[in-house]
């Protein structure tokens, strides 16, 4: 993550959604902010592919993150089912 907000693409994307986030209720805003903060895990990839559509790259990144979380949850459910079967 770059400290200069003018060259930090992720910070610029998050800033561009401030109005949208402000229109959400408190709990939804908190979740939305958490979602956008996932982008920082992928800053290097976003910076590589950001031009000319940085927001498109952010959307792809968030879809990837959601996919990874779903896969982790599926693995955990399978593990729990297997451990229950051994009892």
Secondary structure, DSSP 8 states (H G I E B T S, - for coil): --S-TTT-HHHHHHHHTHHHHHTS-HHHHHHHHHHHHGGGGGHHHHHHH-SS-HHHHHHHHHHHHHHHHHHHHHHHHHHHHHHHHT-
